[in-house]
Amino acid sequence: MDTDAKQGLVKSLGLSQTELAEIEQLANICNKHDKSDLKLNWTTLRVRPQNETNDFLYYENGVLVGYLALFSFNSREAESSGMVHPRYRRKGIFTTLFKAAEEECRKRELPQILFIIGHAYKAGLAFAKAYGMRYHHSEYKMVLKEARIPGKFDERLQFRLAKPEDGPVLAHITAVGFDMSEAEVDWYSEQKLQDTSRRYYVALLDDVYIGKLDVSLDKDEAFIYGFAVLPGYRGRGYGRQILAKTLQEILATGRKRVSLEVATDNKNALSLYQSCGFKETGSYEYYTYDVRRA
């Protein structure tokens, strides 16, 4: 045995290229075994901050056999997903990973963890129930099969990349669209709006901001998220036009794979995405866990 080999729990400050490759390999093994699709935000994983612990890895004799990620987008909660190699399950590895993540959330004063499980991932569902987690909601994963672009667009509708000074507008529309306070929406700083791995779009009607949409760019894939249209402008076809213009922008980059997620009970959004050529390819279940005080 290599005496220098990694062993046990490792709390990582950022992820190296080696660690990213190990995580990808483990995800492929677990997804194949479980016939599931673990939710991992690869764009975020590749640019983890070096001064914050978000990734928890577990090694056996230098081989990565367990992994759990935290994604903190607001002060209310952290999202989390993880996995353990099929041959190393029922050994307490995932419990060790989750307890370490809970400790980190406690330090950051994050009161809840939203645990994300692929619908077919039975080991994850069993862990959520054993840990006393509460079902929160479900989402479909959707992938663009064939883009359907309208023949005409409203000439009054302006669609463009957000400028650094558009941060407050993006925060406002996000807060209204997702029932949050603007104080919670703190990810549209000038610095973040210049991040080349993401694109932020705004839509205006007669020079009035009516909607916004965010895109995360990976090597060959784009992920759409944060799509919101202000209430007074919904149901009038603007959302479909904004989404279609976004697809035009993405496809122009040469990326062929475009995906997004939508709550299974959001029938209006589901219908909108289907009308633009998206198809459901799987689903995720979200469970809520209250972080315990020390």
C-alpha positions as CSV (number, residue, x, y, z in Angstrom):
1,M,0.0,0.0,0.0
2,D,1.2,3.5,-0.9
3,T,1.9,5.2,2.5
4,D,1.3,8.6,0.8
5,A,-2.1,7.6,-0.6
6,K,-5.0,9.7,0.5
7,Q,-7.2,8.0,3.1
8,G,-10.5,8.9,4.7
9,L,-12.2,12.3,4.6
10,V,-10.7,15.2,2.8
11,K,-12.2,18.7,3.0
12,S,-11.1,20.5,-0.1
13,L,-10.5,24.3,-0.6
14,G,-11.2,24.4,-4.3
15,L,-10.8,21.4,-6.7
16,S,-7.6,20.4,-8.6
17,Q,-7.8,19.0,-12.1
18,T,-6.9,15.6,-10.6
19,E,-9.8,15.8,-8.1
20,L,-12.2,16.9,-10.9
21,A,-11.2,13.9,-13.0
22,E,-11.7,11.6,-10.0
23,I,-15.2,13.0,-9.3
24,E,-16.2,12.6,-12.9
25,Q,-15.0,9.0,-12.9
26,L,-16.9,8.2,-9.7
27,A,-20.0,9.9,-11.1
28,N,-19.9,7.8,-14.2
29,I,-19.6,4.6,-12.2
30,C,-22.5,5.6,-9.9
31,N,-24.8,6.8,-12.7
32,K,-24.2,3.6,-14.7
33,H,-24.9,1.4,-11.6
34,D,-27.9,3.3,-10.4
35,K,-29.3,4.1,-13.9
36,S,-29.5,7.7,-12.6
37,D,-28.1,11.1,-13.3
38,L,-26.3,12.7,-10.4
39,K,-26.8,16.5,-10.3
40,L,-23.4,18.2,-10.3
41,N,-22.9,21.7,-11.5
42,W,-19.6,21.2,-13.4
43,T,-19.2,24.9,-14.3
44,T,-19.3,25.8,-10.6
45,L,-17.0,22.9,-9.6
46,R,-14.3,24.1,-12.0
47,V,-14.2,27.5,-10.4
48,R,-14.5,26.8,-6.7
49,P,-13.2,29.5,-4.4
50,Q,-9.9,28.7,-2.8
51,N,-10.8,30.1,0.6
52,E,-14.1,28.2,1.2
53,T,-14.8,24.5,1.8
54,N,-17.5,23.3,-0.5
55,D,-16.3,19.8,-1.5
56,F,-15.9,16.7,0.7
57,L,-14.0,13.7,-0.7
58,Y,-13.5,10.3,0.8
59,Y,-10.6,8.0,-0.2
60,E,-9.8,4.4,0.3
61,N,-6.1,3.7,-0.3
62,G,-5.8,6.7,-2.6
63,V,-9.0,5.9,-4.6
64,L,-11.9,8.3,-4.4
65,V,-15.0,6.3,-3.3
66,G,-17.2,9.0,-1.9
67,Y,-18.0,12.7,-2.7
68,L,-20.4,15.4,-1.6
69,A,-20.7,18.9,-2.9
70,L,-22.3,22.0,-1.4
71,F,-23.7,24.8,-3.5
72,S,-24.7,27.9,-1.6
73,F,-26.6,30.5,-3.7
74,N,-28.3,32.4,-0.9
75,S,-28.3,32.9,2.9
76,R,-31.3,30.6,3.5
77,E,-29.9,27.3,2.4
78,A,-27.2,25.2,0.7
79,E,-28.0,22.7,-2.0
80,S,-26.1,19.4,-1.8
81,S,-25.6,16.3,-3.8
82,G,-23.3,13.4,-3.5
83,M,-22.4,9.7,-4.1
84,V,-20.6,6.7,-2.9
85,H,-19.1,4.0,-5.0
86,P,-21.5,1.0,-5.1
87,R,-18.8,-1.4,-3.6
88,Y,-18.3,0.9,-0.6
89,R,-21.9,1.6,0.4
90,R,-23.3,0.7,3.8
91,K,-20.0,1.5,5.5
92,G,-21.0,4.9,6.9
93,I,-19.0,6.9,4.3
94,F,-21.9,9.1,3.1
95,T,-22.9,9.8,6.7
96,T,-19.3,11.0,7.3
97,L,-19.4,13.2,4.3
98,F,-22.8,14.6,5.2
99,K,-21.9,15.4,8.8
100,A,-18.8,17.3,7.5
101,A,-21.0,19.3,5.2
102,E,-23.5,20.0,8.0
103,E,-20.7,21.3,10.2
104,E,-19.6,23.6,7.4
105,C,-23.2,24.9,7.0
106,R,-23.3,25.5,10.7
107,K,-20.2,27.6,10.5
108,R,-21.7,29.7,7.8
109,E,-25.0,30.0,9.7
110,L,-26.9,28.3,6.8
111,P,-30.1,27.0,8.4
112,Q,-31.1,24.4,5.8
113,I,-29.6,21.9,3.3
114,L,-31.6,21.0,0.2
115,F,-30.5,17.5,-0.6
116,I,-30.8,16.6,-4.3
117,I,-31.4,13.0,-5.4
118,G,-31.9,11.6,-8.8
119,H,-35.3,10.0,-9.0
120,A,-33.9,6.5,-9.6
121,Y,-31.1,6.8,-7.0
122,K,-32.4,4.4,-4.3
123,A,-29.4,4.8,-2.1
124,G,-29.9,8.5,-1.9
125,L,-33.6,8.2,-1.2
126,A,-32.9,5.7,1.6
127,F,-30.3,8.1,3.2
128,A,-32.8,11.0,3.1
129,K,-35.5,9.0,4.9
130,A,-33.1,7.6,7.4
131,Y,-31.8,11.1,8.2
132,G,-35.3,12.4,8.7
133,M,-35.3,14.7,5.8
134,R,-38.6,16.2,4.5
135,Y,-39.7,16.0,0.8
136,H,-39.7,19.6,-0.6
137,H,-40.3,19.4,-4.4
138,S,-39.3,17.7,-7.6
139,E,-37.8,19.0,-10.9
140,Y,-37.6,17.7,-14.4
141,K,-34.3,17.8,-16.2
142,M,-34.9,18.9,-19.8
143,V,-32.7,18.8,-22.8
144,L,-33.1,20.7,-26.1
145,K,-33.9,18.2,-28.8
146,E,-34.7,20.6,-31.7
147,A,-34.8,24.3,-31.3
148,R,-38.1,25.8,-32.3
149,I,-37.6,29.5,-33.0
150,P,-40.6,31.8,-33.7
151,G,-40.8,33.2,-37.2
152,K,-41.4,36.7,-35.8
153,F,-40.4,38.7,-32.7
154,D,-42.1,41.7,-31.2
155,E,-40.1,44.6,-32.6
156,R,-40.4,46.5,-29.3
157,L,-38.7,43.7,-27.4
158,Q,-35.0,44.3,-26.8
159,F,-32.7,41.4,-25.8
160,R,-29.1,41.8,-24.9
161,L,-26.3,40.8,-22.6
162,A,-26.5,42.4,-19.2
163,K,-24.1,45.2,-18.5
164,P,-22.2,45.5,-15.1
165,E,-24.6,48.3,-14.1
166,D,-27.6,46.0,-14.6
167,G,-26.9,44.1,-11.4
168,P,-29.7,45.7,-9.4
169,V,-32.2,45.1,-12.1
170,L,-31.2,41.4,-12.4
171,A,-31.5,41.1,-8.6
172,H,-34.9,42.7,-8.6
173,I,-36.4,40.6,-11.3
174,T,-34.9,37.4,-9.7
175,A,-36.4,38.3,-6.3
176,V,-39.8,38.9,-7.8
177,G,-39.7,35.8,-10.0
178,F,-38.5,33.4,-7.3
179,D,-40.3,34.9,-4.2
180,M,-37.1,36.1,-2.5
181,S,-36.0,39.3,-0.9
182,E,-33.6,41.4,-2.9
183,A,-31.1,41.2,0.0
184,E,-30.9,37.5,-0.6
185,V,-30.0,37.9,-4.3
186,D,-26.3,38.8,-3.9
187,W,-24.8,37.1,-7.0
188,Y,-25.0,39.9,-9.5
189,S,-21.9,42.0,-8.6
190,E,-20.0,43.7,-11.3
191,Q,-17.2,41.1,-10.9
192,K,-19.6,38.2,-11.3
193,L,-21.3,39.8,-14.4
194,Q,-17.9,39.7,-16.1
195,D,-17.4,35.9,-15.5
196,T,-16.7,34.4,-18.9
197,S,-18.2,31.0,-17.9
198,R,-21.6,32.6,-17.5
199,R,-23.9,34.9,-19.5
200,Y,-26.6,37.1,-18.1
201,Y,-29.3,38.4,-20.4
202,V,-31.9,41.1,-19.9
203,A,-35.1,41.8,-21.9
204,L,-36.7,45.2,-22.3
205,L,-40.1,46.2,-23.8
206,D,-40.2,49.9,-24.8
207,D,-37.1,50.4,-22.7
208,V,-38.7,48.9,-19.6
209,Y,-37.0,45.9,-18.1
210,I,-39.4,42.9,-18.1
211,G,-37.3,39.8,-17.8
212,K,-33.9,38.1,-17.4
213,L,-32.2,34.8,-17.9
214,D,-28.9,33.3,-16.9
215,V,-26.7,30.8,-18.8
216,S,-23.9,28.7,-17.4
217,L,-21.4,27.6,-20.1
218,D,-19.4,24.4,-20.0
219,K,-17.1,23.0,-22.6
220,D,-19.8,21.7,-25.0
221,E,-22.9,22.4,-23.0
222,A,-25.0,25.3,-21.8
223,F,-27.3,25.3,-18.8
224,I,-30.2,27.8,-18.6
225,Y,-31.3,28.9,-15.2
226,G,-32.7,32.0,-13.3
227,F,-35.3,32.6,-16.0
228,A,-37.9,35.2,-14.9
229,V,-40.5,37.5,-16.4
230,L,-42.2,40.2,-14.3
231,P,-45.8,39.3,-13.5
232,G,-47.4,42.1,-15.6
233,Y,-45.8,40.7,-18.7
234,R,-46.5,37.0,-18.4
235,G,-48.9,35.1,-20.6
236,R,-48.2,37.5,-23.6
237,G,-45.6,35.5,-25.4
238,Y,-42.6,37.4,-24.2
239,G,-41.2,34.5,-22.2
240,R,-41.1,32.3,-25.3
241,Q,-39.4,35.0,-27.3
242,I,-36.8,35.6,-24.6
243,L,-36.1,31.9,-24.4
244,A,-35.9,31.6,-28.2
245,K,-33.4,34.5,-28.5
246,T,-31.3,32.9,-25.8
247,L,-31.2,29.6,-27.7
248,Q,-30.1,31.5,-30.8
249,E,-27.2,33.0,-28.8
250,I,-26.2,29.7,-27.3
251,L,-26.3,27.7,-30.6
252,A,-24.2,30.5,-32.3
253,T,-21.4,29.5,-29.9
254,G,-21.3,26.0,-31.4
255,R,-22.7,24.3,-28.3
256,K,-25.2,21.6,-29.3
257,R,-26.4,20.5,-25.8
258,V,-28.6,22.8,-23.9
259,S,-30.3,21.8,-20.7
260,L,-32.4,23.3,-17.9
261,E,-34.5,22.2,-14.9
262,V,-38.1,23.0,-14.0
263,A,-40.4,22.2,-11.1
264,T,-42.7,19.3,-12.1
265,D,-45.7,21.2,-10.8
266,N,-44.9,24.4,-12.8
267,K,-47.1,23.5,-15.8
268,N,-46.9,26.9,-17.5
269,A,-43.1,26.8,-17.5
270,L,-43.0,23.2,-18.6
271,S,-45.3,24.0,-21.5
272,L,-43.1,26.9,-22.5
273,Y,-40.0,24.9,-22.6
274,Q,-41.7,22.1,-24.5
275,S,-42.9,24.6,-27.1
276,C,-39.3,25.7,-27.7
277,G,-38.1,22.1,-28.3
278,F,-37.1,20.8,-24.8
279,K,-37.9,17.3,-23.7
280,E,-37.8,15.7,-20.2
281,T,-34.9,13.3,-19.7
282,G,-35.1,12.6,-16.0
283,S,-36.1,14.1,-12.7
284,Y,-34.7,15.1,-9.3
285,E,-36.2,15.1,-5.9
286,Y,-35.3,17.7,-3.3
287,Y,-35.4,17.0,0.5
288,T,-35.0,19.6,3.2
289,Y,-32.8,19.1,6.2
290,D,-32.6,21.5,9.2
291,V,-29.0,22.1,10.2
292,R,-28.6,21.1,13.8
293,R,-27.1,23.6,16.2
294,A,-23.9,22.7,18.0
